[in-house]
Amino acid sequence: MIHDVPYNGDPALVAPVDGARAVLDRLRVAGVAVGVVTNQSGIGRGRLTPEQVRAVNAAVDDQLGPFDTWQVCPHAPEDECLCRKPAPGLVVAGAAALGLPPSAVAVIGDIGADIEAARAAGAYAVLVPTALTRPAEVAAAPLVAQHLSAAVDLLLALDVDQGASERASSTLERPR
């Protein structure tokens, strides 16, 4: 949704990806709840304060929101928490905050950890690669889209009433 700025603590550096607001507004008009699940290891590593992260998230909300839920993992990788992606905790918590089972939500992400977290939670997953996405992450993703709008198109075309185990097998074939 926004261009990645590592350890960003400055709300002025928040820059939405082209078309992100239109895609999010399209979902909202369709009655789809939208949320954010984000690792913020800068807090756990002492590089960011929780206040800085909240200020950046508020800037994202101002430019792209409102979001129905924000789920933030403040831990460093070595903390081995259950919320940090690729663990499913953020996705499970986000689904619960929306009053939905994880099997009724989708995660659109740009790295393998996003996709792994969704799959571990039993949620849908679509990878939208960037220049930083590793080729192995693209190859492993169940669905890949070239941009955010195409990812939403893929998800809206799916039958969300299917069971998570069915989706994990043959239903989510990666487009060629």
BELLIN-V858204 format. One record per helix or strand of 2 or more residues. SS is the DSSP state (@ for helix, = for strand). FROM is the first residue (numbers start at 1). TO is the last residue. If there is no record, write none. Layout:
# BELLIN-V858204
SS;FROM;TO  SS;FROM;TO
This chain:
# BELLIN-V858204
@;11;13  @;20;29  =;35;39  @;41;44  @;50;64  =;69;73  @;77;79  @;89;97  @;102;104  =;106;109  @;112;121  =;124;128  @;135;140  =;144;145  @;148;157  @;164;171
